[in-house]
Amino acid sequence: MSRFKRGAHVDSRAGFRQEKEDCPVPYGLLKAARKSGQLNLSGRGLTEVPQSVWRLNTDTPQEAQQNLSFGAADRWWEQTDLTKLLLSSNKLQSLSEDVKLLPCLLVLDVGFCVLKYSDYLVVSYSSLLKDLSDNHLMDIPESLANLKNLVKLNLFCNKLKSLPPAISEMKNLRMLDCSRNQLESIPPVLAQMQSLEQLYLRHNKLHFLPKLPCCKTLKELHCGNNQIEILEADHLKHLSALSLLELRDNKVKSLPEEITLLQGLERLDLTNNDIGSLPCGLGTLPKLKSLSLEGNPLRGIRRDVLTVKQPDGGSKEEPKTAMTLPSQAKINVHAIKTLKTLDYSEKQEASIPDEVFDAVDDSPVANVNFSKNQLMAVPSRILELKDTLADINLGFNKLTSIPVDFSMLKQLVHIDLRNNLLTSLPMELEGLTKLRSVILSFNRFKSFPEVLYRISYLETILISNNQVGGIDPVQMKTLNNLSTLDLSNNDIMQVPPELGNCTSLRALMLDGNPFRNPRAAILSKGTDAVLEYLRSRIPT
């Protein structure tokens, strides 16, 4: 029994339209969803959501009408309420009101569709949405104010020209991302959002910073890639809790002395502006650790800007702030622009700084190298490169899992995940239809990742030095383009003879496993000999 309450006012007649006979959703998926509470229909070319999906938890399932004796696995009446429905990368233009037949939904992902939201759906179900981004929304209704408990609202990459004043009534909202829209101003009432901690306004048409007098908890303000020319005292004096102010790629000509009011500021990014000089007081900010000034026509930086005066009249001679000057840029912008490569490797850092992604701007990036760091999670901003990213290297990190969202990188051709702490891959990676090679060596896989059997155009799989106990030769044979398979140094006790039918293989590495056959003498003769030997042992 789900711990979530069912909706109190569900229309029993809703969704009673006749189902199309050629339902594009396999029945097996629906049956599995009743057990797991999750259903992934991403990338299936759907123009509408079938009724069988909306009515998943209301109709008696098909097996109940076919079988009168049920085992433990078929007790459909003990089904789990659907809490996660993934519909991204389809051709949906609208969502049916029948979504209310799934009252326990916590995640409804419709990213990368062309949805036209009705006011009704936003009122009733936006509180369930994890991702409203990457659609063609042109306005947000006033009814958004009904979402009193929402803590994160992502409106990234739409066509919004304004925000409704009612948004200020979302008193629990902590993160608001309105990047990549067409906003020219921010409504003054936004200042009433007392819980707001992160505000993203990058890539809009703003001419001024927003005035946020009541946002006492605001820690991060991202306003890069706008048209801001002047920073006024009124826009700064209320940001006492701000630790990060990002203003890169604007037209700022000077910093006011009131910048010293930001006593909690730790990072200030002024990359690519029109600043010719800096105020002396900048050096008195007690917590400032990073100051990025690359791409400004600075005429010189006086020593007193970097020197912090001490109470006893002395001074701290060494600069306390890590400054990024035009000659000291740590991001190779030239490589981004000309080689389409974003390289932030061998830094031994636990996260990829925002300025790394900020440096991309609108440049098409095809290659990313974040190897040899201390990453424990895939950087979420990697999705900003989804339209062009073909090759990603995340090797030599501390990754324990790959997020489902990774499947949105549809242009990926090569993935390098060697030397991490991975034990599995999400089935959603099946959607990476352009993927040709994957490197998983030196991880902690105990079984061959099931999803790799589903990526039909794979040519290279390197999964050596893991703990893989076996493979499925029947499924492996479906990979008609697979030419290189490295299974060396795993825990394979028996090589299935049917593997010999995988005649597309040109390089098969099996050494370093505890199986007895084929023996080393046969392995040493090469792939063709091994495959021929295996075929000879297939029972007839």
C-alpha positions in Angstrom: 0.0 0.0 0.0 1.5 3.4 -1.0 2.2 5.8 1.8 0.8 8.6 -0.4 -2.9 9.3 -0.2 -4.9 9.0 -3.4 -6.5 12.1 -4.7 -9.8 12.8 -3.0 -11.6 14.1 -6.0 -10.9 11.9 -9.0 -13.5 11.9 -11.7 -14.4 8.2 -12.3 -15.4 9.1 -15.9 -12.1 10.8 -16.8 -10.0 9.0 -19.4 -12.8 6.7 -20.5 -12.1 7.3 -24.1 -11.5 4.2 -26.2 -7.8 3.0 -26.4 -6.2 2.8 -29.8 -5.6 -0.8 -30.8 -2.0 -0.2 -31.9 -0.9 1.0 -28.4 2.9 1.9 -28.8 3.5 0.9 -25.1 4.4 -2.8 -24.6 2.2 -4.5 -22.1 5.2 -5.9 -20.3 6.3 -2.3 -19.4 2.9 -1.5 -17.9 3.0 -4.7 -15.9 6.5 -4.0 -14.6 5.4 -0.4 -13.7 2.7 -1.7 -11.4 5.4 -3.4 -9.4 8.1 -0.7 -9.4 5.9 2.5 -9.5 8.1 3.8 -12.3 7.5 4.0 -16.1 10.0 5.2 -18.6 8.5 6.1 -22.1 11.2 8.5 -23.1 12.1 8.7 -26.8 9.3 6.6 -28.2 8.0 9.1 -30.7 4.7 9.4 -28.8 2.3 12.1 -30.0 0.0 11.4 -27.1 0.0 9.4 -24.0 -2.0 6.2 -24.3 -5.0 5.7 -22.1 -3.5 2.5 -20.7 -0.8 4.7 -19.1 -3.2 7.1 -17.5 -5.4 4.3 -16.3 -2.6 2.1 -15.0 -3.7 2.2 -11.4 -7.4 2.4 -12.0 -8.3 -0.4 -14.5 -8.1 -4.1 -13.7 -5.0 -5.4 -15.5 -5.2 -7.7 -18.5 -3.7 -10.7 -16.6 -6.5 -10.6 -14.1 -8.9 -11.6 -16.9 -6.7 -14.4 -18.2 -5.5 -16.1 -15.1 -7.6 -17.1 -12.1 -4.7 -18.5 -10.0 -2.0 -16.0 -9.0 1.4 -16.6 -7.8 3.1 -14.1 -5.4 4.5 -12.2 -8.4 1.1 -11.7 -10.1 -0.9 -10.3 -7.3 -2.1 -7.3 -9.3 -4.2 -6.0 -6.4 -1.0 -5.3 -4.5 0.3 -3.0 -7.2 2.4 0.0 -6.4 1.0 3.5 -7.3 2.9 5.1 -10.1 5.2 7.8 -8.7 7.5 8.4 -11.6 6.6 8.9 -15.3 9.2 9.8 -17.8 7.9 11.2 -21.1 10.9 13.2 -22.3 12.1 13.3 -25.9 8.7 12.6 -27.5 6.5 14.6 -29.8 3.8 15.5 -27.2 2.1 18.9 -27.7 -0.2 18.6 -24.7 -1.0 16.5 -21.7 -4.4 15.1 -21.1 -6.3 16.1 -17.9 -6.4 12.4 -17.3 -3.1 12.8 -15.6 -5.2 13.2 -12.5 -5.8 9.5 -12.6 -2.3 9.2 -11.3 -2.6 11.1 -8.1 0.6 9.8 -6.4 2.9 11.1 -9.1 6.0 12.7 -7.7 8.0 13.1 -10.9 6.6 13.9 -14.3 9.3 14.5 -16.8 8.3 16.1 -20.1 11.6 17.7 -21.0 12.4 18.2 -24.7 8.8 18.1 -25.8 6.8 20.9 -27.3 4.1 21.0 -24.6 1.4 23.6 -24.4 0.4 23.7 -20.8 -3.1 24.6 -19.9 -3.8 26.7 -16.8 -5.6 23.7 -15.3 -2.6 21.4 -15.5 -0.3 24.0 -14.0 -2.7 24.6 -11.1 -3.3 21.0 -10.3 0.0 19.3 -11.2 3.0 21.6 -11.5 3.8 20.8 -7.9 4.6 17.3 -9.2 6.9 18.4 -12.1 10.6 18.0 -11.7 11.4 19.6 -15.1 9.5 22.3 -16.9 12.6 23.2 -18.9 13.4 23.0 -22.6 9.8 23.5 -23.9 8.3 26.4 -25.7 6.5 28.1 -22.8 5.8 31.8 -23.5 4.1 32.7 -20.3 3.4 31.4 -16.8 -0.1 31.7 -15.4 -0.9 33.5 -12.1 -2.2 30.2 -10.8 1.4 29.2 -10.2 1.0 30.8 -6.8 -1.0 27.8 -5.7 2.2 25.8 -5.4 2.9 26.7 -1.8 5.3 23.8 -1.1 7.4 23.9 -4.2 11.1 24.3 -3.4 12.6 24.2 -6.9 11.3 25.7 -10.1 13.2 25.1 -13.3 12.1 27.3 -16.3 15.4 27.0 -18.1 15.4 27.5 -21.9 11.8 28.7 -22.7 10.5 31.9 -24.3 9.4 33.8 -21.3 9.3 37.6 -21.6 8.0 38.1 -18.0 7.3 36.4 -14.8 3.8 36.7 -13.1 3.9 38.8 -9.9 2.1 35.9 -8.2 5.3 33.9 -8.2 6.3 35.9 -5.1 3.7 33.9 -3.2 5.7 30.7 -3.5 7.1 31.3 0.0 9.1 28.0 0.2 10.9 28.3 -3.1 14.6 28.0 -2.7 15.9 27.7 -6.3 14.5 29.6 -9.3 16.1 29.0 -12.7 14.9 31.4 -15.5 18.1 31.1 -17.6 17.9 31.3 -21.4 14.6 33.1 -21.7 13.7 36.6 -23.0 13.3 38.5 -19.7 13.9 42.2 -19.8 13.0 42.9 -16.2 12.2 41.1 -13.0 8.9 42.1 -11.1 9.7 44.0 -7.9 7.5 41.6 -5.9 10.1 38.9 -6.5 11.9 40.5 -3.7 9.3 39.1 -1.3 10.5 35.5 -1.8 12.0 35.1 1.7 13.3 31.5 1.2 15.1 32.1 -2.1 18.7 30.9 -2.0 19.6 30.5 -5.7 18.4 32.7 -8.6 19.6 32.0 -12.1 18.9 34.7 -14.7 21.6 34.0 -17.2 21.1 34.5 -21.0 18.2 37.0 -20.8 17.9 40.7 -21.8 18.3 42.3 -18.4 19.7 45.8 -18.1 19.9 46.0 -14.3 20.3 43.6 -11.4 16.9 42.8 -9.7 16.2 44.7 -6.5 15.8 42.1 -3.8 15.4 43.8 -0.4 13.6 40.9 1.4 15.7 38.1 0.0 17.8 37.8 3.1 18.8 34.2 2.4 19.9 34.7 -1.2 23.3 33.1 -1.5 23.8 32.9 -5.3 22.8 35.4 -8.0 23.7 34.4 -11.6 23.2 37.2 -14.1 25.7 36.4 -16.8 25.1 36.9 -20.5 22.7 39.9 -20.2 23.0 43.6 -21.1 23.8 45.0 -17.7 25.9 48.2 -17.9 25.6 49.8 -14.5 25.6 48.3 -11.0 23.7 50.7 -8.7 24.0 50.8 -4.9 20.3 50.1 -4.6 20.8 46.7 -6.3 23.7 45.7 -4.0 22.8 47.0 -0.5 20.3 44.3 0.3 22.4 41.3 -0.7 24.2 40.9 2.6 24.0 37.1 2.5 25.3 36.7 -1.1 28.3 34.5 -1.4 28.3 34.3 -5.2 27.7 37.1 -7.8 28.1 36.1 -11.4 28.1 38.9 -14.0 30.2 37.6 -16.8 29.5 38.5 -20.4 27.7 41.8 -19.7 28.6 45.4 -20.4 29.5 46.5 -16.9 31.8 49.6 -17.1 32.7 50.0 -13.4 32.1 48.7 -9.9 30.7 51.0 -7.3 32.3 51.4 -3.9 29.1 49.9 -2.5 30.4 46.5 -3.5 32.0 46.5 0.0 28.5 46.0 1.4 28.6 42.4 0.2 30.5 41.2 3.3 29.7 37.6 2.7 30.9 37.5 -0.9 33.2 34.6 -1.7 33.2 34.6 -5.5 32.8 37.5 -7.9 32.8 36.7 -11.6 33.2 39.8 -13.9 34.7 38.0 -16.9 34.2 39.7 -20.3 32.9 43.1 -19.3 34.1 46.7 -20.0 35.8 47.4 -16.6 38.8 49.6 -16.8 39.6 49.9 -13.0 38.5 48.5 -9.7 37.5 50.3 -6.5 40.0 50.2 -3.6 37.4 48.8 -1.2 37.3 45.6 -3.1 40.3 44.4 -1.2 38.5 44.7 2.1 35.9 42.0 1.5 36.8 39.5 4.2 35.6 36.3 2.5 36.4 36.9 -1.1 38.3 33.9 -2.5 37.8 34.1 -6.2 37.8 37.2 -8.5 37.5 36.6 -12.2 38.5 39.5 -14.4 39.5 37.9 -17.7 38.3 39.8 -20.8 38.2 43.3 -19.3 40.3 46.3 -20.5 42.0 46.8 -17.1 44.6 49.5 -17.1 46.3 48.0 -14.1 45.5 46.8 -10.6 46.9 48.7 -7.8 48.5 46.8 -4.9 46.1 48.2 -2.4 43.2 46.4 -4.1 44.9 43.1 -3.1 46.1 44.2 0.4 43.9 43.8 3.4 44.6 46.4 6.1 45.1 44.9 9.6 43.6 46.5 12.8 47.1 47.1 14.1 48.0 49.3 11.2 50.0 46.6 9.4 49.0 44.8 6.3 48.8 41.4 4.9 51.4 41.4 2.1 50.2 38.3 0.2 47.0 38.5 -1.8 44.2 36.5 -0.1 42.1 36.4 -3.3 42.6 34.0 -6.2 42.3 36.4 -9.1 41.7 35.3 -12.7 43.3 38.0 -14.8 43.3 38.2 -18.6 46.7 36.5 -18.7 45.9 33.9 -16.1 42.7 32.2 -17.5 42.5 28.6 -16.3 40.0 27.7 -19.0 41.2 27.2 -22.5 38.7 29.4 -24.3 40.6 29.0 -27.6 40.1 25.2 -27.4 36.4 25.7 -26.9 36.0 28.1 -29.8 38.3 26.3 -32.4 38.5 22.7 -31.3 35.0 22.4 -29.8 36.7 20.9 -26.7 36.0 21.6 -23.1 38.9 20.4 -21.0 39.1 20.5 -17.2 41.1 17.4 -16.5 43.8 16.5 -14.0 42.6 19.1 -11.5 41.8 16.7 -8.7 38.8 18.7 -7.8 35.5 17.4 -6.3 33.3 19.5 -8.6 33.5 21.3 -11.9 33.3 25.1 -11.3 30.5 27.0 -12.9 32.9 29.2 -14.7 34.0 26.2 -16.8 30.5 25.8 -18.2 30.0 29.6 -18.3 33.1 29.8 -20.6 31.2 27.7 -23.2 28.7 30.5 -23.8 26.9 29.5 -27.0 29.8 27.7 -28.6 29.1 24.2 -29.8 31.1 21.7 -27.7 31.7 18.3 -29.1 34.3 16.9 -26.7 34.4 17.1 -22.9 37.3 15.9 -20.7 36.7 15.9 -17.0 39.0 13.0 -16.2 41.4 12.7 -13.3 39.4 14.7 -10.8 37.6 13.7 -7.6 34.1 13.8 -9.0 31.5 11.8 -7.0 28.6 12.7 -9.4 28.2 13.6 -13.0 28.0 17.5 -13.2 24.4 18.4 -13.8 25.3 21.2 -16.1 26.6 18.7 -18.7 23.1 18.7 -20.0 23.6 22.2 -21.3 25.8 20.6 -24.0 23.2 18.0 -25.1 22.7 19.3 -28.6 26.4 18.9 -29.7 28.3 16.7 -27.2 29.7 13.6 -28.9 32.6 12.5 -26.7 32.8 12.6 -22.9 35.7 11.4 -20.7 34.8 11.0 -17.0 37.6 8.5 -16.3 39.6 8.4 -13.1 37.0 9.9 -10.8 34.9 8.6 -7.9 31.6 8.1 -9.7 29.3 5.6 -8.0 26.4 6.0 -10.4 25.3 7.5 -13.7 22.1 9.6 -13.5 19.1 8.8 -15.7 19.4 12.3 -17.2 22.6 11.2 -18.9 20.3 9.6 -21.5 19.4 13.1 -22.7 22.9 13.5 -24.3 21.5 12.1 -27.5 24.5 13.0 -29.7 27.0 10.9 -27.7 29.2 8.6 -29.7 32.0 7.8 -27.2 31.8 7.5 -23.4 34.9 6.9 -21.2 34.0 5.9 -17.6 37.1 3.9 -16.7 38.6 3.9 -13.2 35.5 4.8 -11.2 33.3 3.0 -8.6 30.4 2.1 -10.8 28.3 -1.1 -10.2 25.5 -0.5 -12.8 24.2 1.6 -15.6 20.6 2.9 -15.9 18.4 1.3 -18.5 17.5 4.7 -19.8 20.9 4.8 -21.6 19.1 2.7 -24.2 18.1 6.0 -25.7 21.7 6.8 -26.7 21.2 5.5 -30.3 24.4 7.1 -31.7 26.7 5.5 -29.1 29.5 3.5 -30.7 32.0 2.9 -27.9 31.9 2.7 -24.1 34.8 2.2 -21.7 34.0 0.7 -18.3 37.3 -0.8 -17.3 38.4 -0.8 -13.7 35.1 -0.3 -12.0 33.0 -2.6 -9.8 30.6 -4.3 -12.1 29.6 -7.8 -11.0 27.4 -8.4 -14.0 27.4 -7.2 -17.6 25.3 -4.1 -17.8 22.0 -5.2 -19.3 21.5 -1.9 -21.1 24.5 -2.5 -23.3 22.6 -5.3 -25.1 20.0 -2.8 -26.1 22.3 -0.2 -27.8 22.3 -1.9 -31.2 25.0 0.2 -32.9 27.7 -0.3 -30.3 31.1 -1.2 -31.9 33.4 -1.3 -28.9 32.8 -2.4 -25.3 35.7 -2.4 -22.9 34.8 -3.7 -19.5 38.0 -5.3 -18.3 39.2 -5.4 -14.7 35.8 -5.7 -13.1 34.0 -8.6 -11.4 31.7 -9.6 -14.2 30.6 -13.2 -13.7 29.1 -14.0 -17.1 27.5 -12.8 -20.3 24.4 -13.6 -22.4 25.6 -14.8 -25.8 22.1 -14.7 -27.3 21.7 -11.0 -26.5 25.3 -10.3 -27.4 24.7 -11.7 -30.9 22.1 -9.0 -31.5 24.9 -6.4 -31.4 25.6 -6.9 -35.1 28.1 -4.0 -35.2 30.2 -5.1 -32.2 33.8 -5.6 -33.3 35.7 -5.2 -30.0 34.8 -6.8 -26.7 37.3 -6.7 -23.8 36.2 -9.0 -20.9 39.7 -9.6 -19.5 40.4 -9.8 -15.8 36.9 -10.5 -14.6 35.3 -13.4 -12.8 33.9 -15.4 -15.7 33.8 -19.1 -14.7 32.5 -20.4 -18.0 32.6 -19.0 -21.5 29.3 -19.9 -23.3 30.0 -21.7 -26.6 27.2 -19.7 -28.2 29.5 -16.6 -28.0 31.2 -18.2 -31.0 28.2 -17.1 -33.1 29.1 -13.4 -32.6 30.9 -13.4 -35.9 31.1 -9.6 -36.1 33.8 -9.7 -33.4 37.3 -8.8 -34.6 38.9 -8.5 -31.2 37.8 -10.6 -28.2 39.8 -10.4 -25.0 39.1 -13.1 -22.3 42.4 -13.6 -20.6 42.7 -13.2 -16.8 39.4 -15.0 -16.1 39.1 -18.2 -14.0 37.5 -20.4 -16.7 39.2 -23.6 -17.8 38.2 -23.5 -21.5 39.2 -22.2 -23.9 42.8 -22.8 -22.7 45.6 -20.3 -22.9 47.0 -22.0 -26.0 43.8 -21.3 -27.9 43.4 -17.8 -26.6 46.9 -17.0 -27.8 45.9 -17.8 -31.4 43.6 -14.8 -31.6 39.9 -14.0 -31.9 39.0 -16.0 -35.0 40.5 -19.2 -33.5 38.7 -18.6 -30.2 35.3 -18.1 -31.9 35.8 -21.2 -34.1 36.7 -23.2 -31.0 33.5 -22.0 -29.2 31.3 -22.8 -32.2 32.7 -26.3 -32.2 31.5 -26.9 -28.7 27.9 -25.8 -29.3 25.6 -28.8 -28.6 24.0 -30.1 -31.7 
